[in-house]
Amino acid sequence: MARAIPVLLTVAALAFGLGTGPAAAAFLSPTSPDGPDVVSGIDPAPGSDVDPEDTPGPADPVPEVSPTPKVSSTPKTGPTPKTGLTPTVGPTPKVSSTPRSNPARGPASTGRQAPQSDKKTAAEPALVEDAIMADDAILAAGTISADDAETQATLVDVEDQRIVQTRAALTAMLQTGGVQAAQRKQPQVFASAHGRTLVLPARSTDTPYTLKDLAAVEKGRYLRRLKDGSYLLGVHVFVADGARLQLRGPLTLRMGSLPGSFSSIVAFGGNIEIKGTAKRPVQITSWDVRTKKPDLNTTDGRAYIRAVGGEFEMAYTQVSHLGFWSGRTGGIALTGTERPASAYRHRTKDQRHQDKRERLANTQADRGGNSFGDVETIPVGPGTASHVLADELVSGSIQHSVITGDAYGLFVSGSNQTQIIDNRIVDSLVHGVFMHRFAKNATIEGTKVIGSGGDGFVLSRATVKVRVSDCLAEGNGRNGFTLNGSALASGPSASGESLAVYGDSSVSNSVARNNGRYGIEVLGGSRLAVQTSEVIGGDMGIVVREGASGVQISGNRLADQRRQAIALRDGATGAYVAGNTVTGTVTGVYMRDSNGTIVGNKITTLPVPKAHGITVIGDAGGSEITRNTLIGWGTSAISTARAADRLNKHNNDEDRWDDTSSFWVKAKRYVKPMNVIWAGVILLVVVSAVRSRGTVIERRRPREIRNPYALQKALGEGRPILLRHASAPDPEPVVELPSRHREPAGSTPAAGGRG
């Protein structure tokens, strides 16, 4: 907050007409007789002599630029010349703060050093590494102070207020009607506490505004031609509803950007057309007239281009070092608007009646209703949760262009059918291509994003049906591609957002190479796809998480990831991973607390002891792992030891997998409580069966017929003993009974035996 206070004080001072900063006076009043002329090299010819067609082409000799004179640290500001309008106010006030140095990227104030008298030094291109920007991650890393962040956020808010006030003032003047309103339909300058703005109202014809029109305002005070044939823009430009600004190549446009102020081109419902050719491109850059170099310091704001609603077309254009802090002021921004563009007002009465008849006819033809009046309604459901006014959306085309060193390479939100084709985006300070909320039906083809500080390509929440193909994301600080289909809210919210998720977007035939974090990350959403793409290097290859459903990952080639090639984590459901080729990684497919089908993949792992072809952890119920080819060596080809549910695992080719696990490790795979119990039961049954079989065999063995009494011994007969009682009478004679057994022939009866 300490550094935000000077910003607010400066704005208050400008509002009360207390003067402008020295830098603002520098390029807004370059010909002021009472102030220092720091805009060296400006052609003193009047603005009527400016002719865009006289701009030297690439093959034409370019006049040498005179050295920039040294500027005093505290120059005196001359009196502001009178314009007949409200008191002169410079462009958006800025506070020049001293950013903290980043040892890894060099001093933050490199872009603000005093210019040298050596012409060769002045002609050297500035190093992109010295530029400064921050998003949440960079801010957390401590490369920009909280005070600088607050200053930039304040500047973004000031810009929003300036744009809204300019549009409101123009609308109020045009609604008065009569001669006065007709006179207002020409370029004019509005001044407010937030800076000067050159307003281009809608014309009664289709004739676009050109550089000649800008240079003619106040005799070229705000657009001047420099000695090298380029043009210096020193004011904010506002393209109103129904107006069209056309910039054609060959053209070099330098947008003034100083520590005290910067310029911008903003269309609110109007159209911007920037077109060159392959041999005669349009070149646009921020420009510090003191150093004669692009503005590399974003902590005090920087020039930018933005289309709010309407149409934006750019082809064969080279853009460099634009934008600061937010997406909408990030360099080249295409954004929808909360207020519908008023292009409808510019149609004739007959055209409006015809539009009404067609609208009513369409409503009768389709009673289900996809639209009502000017409102486009889309059925709410998975992946289709946008509901935006039809004419709020911006449409655009960016083709065959090169964007270098912007804060955001391209920022798109609230758009329909935007085309980003065959572009090269290098060294963006935050992200390369950022598709923000309610960007739908977009096509991104043949675009390369290299060296961004954040992600290469981002499809943020509430983006629908965005197709990315034949693109390259290389050497970016975080992910190569990020697809986020999560809902905007998880419950009741202040903005009343829907709980529906988004999706139906895809990345195909693209390459993610050596990015700092993941190659491709999918966060939430439904029916997102990554197909026939190549992911090389990075910590992980393709990561699906945060409850994403129905994600298709097929036909991709992944190599050399530090951990996992494909990871399904944290509640991903119904994923389909098929036909992918994985090489040079520790784990081919990693599934944790997610489910899906893993089929037909060929996985070759690194020769490390803990390598796995496929790893399943936690709740993975309903998953199927089949017909995969696993090559390598490690503790297991398919590791399911930590899975909580049974998996449908079958028909996988593990013949070329060398199991390196120890005996005890292998034993632990099978020695489990239930396995031990069942093994004991089976062993008891087997032992009992064996013993019973032995007894049966013994009993069934054949024997010879024997006399059943052969083993019995004949009873011997001794002398009979008579037992008598004392009082008993004399014993009766003993009667001997004949024996049942015959004595053998020749035997001698024993004494007392049978006779």
HELIX and SHEET records of a PDB file:
HELIX    1   1 ALA A    4  ALA A   15  1                                  12    
HELIX    2   2 PRO A   22  LEU A   28  1                                   7    
HELIX    3   3 GLY A   47  ASP A   49  5                                   3    
HELIX    4   4 PRO A   52  ASP A   54  5                                   3    
HELIX    5   5 THR A  110  ARG A  112  5                                   3    
HELIX    6   6 LYS A  119  ALA A  123  1                                   5    
HELIX    7   7 VAL A  128  ASP A  130  5                                   3    
HELIX    8   8 ASP A  136  ALA A  140  1                                   5    
HELIX    9   9 ALA A  146  LEU A  174  1                                  29    
HELIX   10  10 GLY A  178  GLN A  183  1                                   6    
HELIX   11  11 LEU A  211  ALA A  216  1                                   6    
HELIX   12  12 VAL A  217  LYS A  219  5                                   3    
HELIX   13  13 ALA A  343  HIS A  346  5                                   4    
HELIX   14  14 LYS A  349  ALA A  365  1                                  17    
HELIX   15  15 ALA A  390  GLU A  392  5                                   3    
HELIX   16  16 PHE A  663  TYR A  670  1                                   8    
HELIX   17  17 PRO A  673  ARG A  700  1                                  28    
SHEET    1   A16 GLN A 188  SER A 192  0                                        
SHEET    2   A16 GLY A 195  LEU A 200 -1                                        
SHEET    3   A16 HIS A 236  VAL A 239  1                                        
SHEET    4   A16 SER A 264  PHE A 268  1                                        
SHEET    5   A16 TYR A 304  VAL A 308  1                                        
SHEET    6   A16 GLY A 331  THR A 335  1                                        
SHEET    7   A16 TYR A 408  SER A 413  1                                        
SHEET    8   A16 VAL A 433  MET A 435  1                                        
SHEET    9   A16 PHE A 457  LEU A 459  1                                        
SHEET   10   A16 PHE A 481  ASN A 484  1                                        
SHEET   11   A16 TYR A 518  LEU A 523  1                                        
SHEET   12   A16 MET A 540  ARG A 545  1                                        
SHEET   13   A16 GLN A 564  ARG A 569  1                                        
SHEET   14   A16 THR A 587  ARG A 592  1                                        
SHEET   15   A16 HIS A 612  GLY A 618  1                                        
SHEET   16   A16 SER A 636  ALA A 643  1                                        
SHEET    1   B 4 LEU A 223  ARG A 225  0                                        
SHEET    2   B 4 TYR A 231  LEU A 233 -1                                        
SHEET    3   B 4 LEU A 251  LEU A 258  1                                        
SHEET    4   B 4 SER A 261  PHE A 262 -1                                        
SHEET    1   C16 LEU A 223  ARG A 225  0                                        
SHEET    2   C16 TYR A 231  LEU A 233 -1                                        
SHEET    3   C16 LEU A 251  LEU A 258  1                                        
SHEET    4   C16 VAL A 282  TRP A 287  1                                        
SHEET    5   C16 THR A 317  SER A 320  1                                        
SHEET    6   C16 VAL A 402  THR A 404  1                                        
SHEET    7   C16 ARG A 424  VAL A 426  1                                        
SHEET    8   C16 LYS A 448  ILE A 450  1                                        
SHEET    9   C16 LEU A 472  GLU A 474  1                                        
SHEET   10   C16 VAL A 511  ARG A 513  1                                        
SHEET   11   C16 GLU A 534  ILE A 536  1                                        
SHEET   12   C16 ARG A 557  ALA A 559  1                                        
SHEET   13   C16 THR A 581  THR A 585  1                                        
SHEET   14   C16 LYS A 602  THR A 605  1                                        
SHEET   15   C16 THR A 629  GLY A 634  1                                        
SHEET   16   C16 TRP A 657  ASP A 659  1                                        
SHEET    1   D14 ARG A 244  ARG A 248  0                                        
SHEET    2   D14 ASN A 271  LYS A 275  1                                        
SHEET    3   D14 GLU A 311  ALA A 315  1                                        
SHEET    4   D14 SER A 395  GLN A 399  1                                        
SHEET    5   D14 GLN A 419  ILE A 421  1                                        
SHEET    6   D14 THR A 443  GLU A 445  1                                        
SHEET    7   D14 ARG A 467  SER A 469  1                                        
SHEET    8   D14 SER A 506  SER A 508  1                                        
SHEET    9   D14 ALA A 529  GLN A 531  1                                        
SHEET   10   D14 GLN A 552  SER A 554  1                                        
SHEET   11   D14 ALA A 575  ALA A 578  1                                        
SHEET   12   D14 GLY A 596  VAL A 599  1                                        
SHEET   13   D14 GLU A 624  THR A 626  1                                        
SHEET   14   D14 ASN A 648  HIS A 650  1                                        
SHEET    1   E 2 SER A 371  PHE A 372  0                                        
SHEET    2   E 2 VAL A 375  GLU A 376 -1                                        
SHEET    1   F 2 SER A 415  ASN A 416  0                                        
SHEET    2   F 2 ALA A 439  LYS A 440  1                                        
END                                                                             
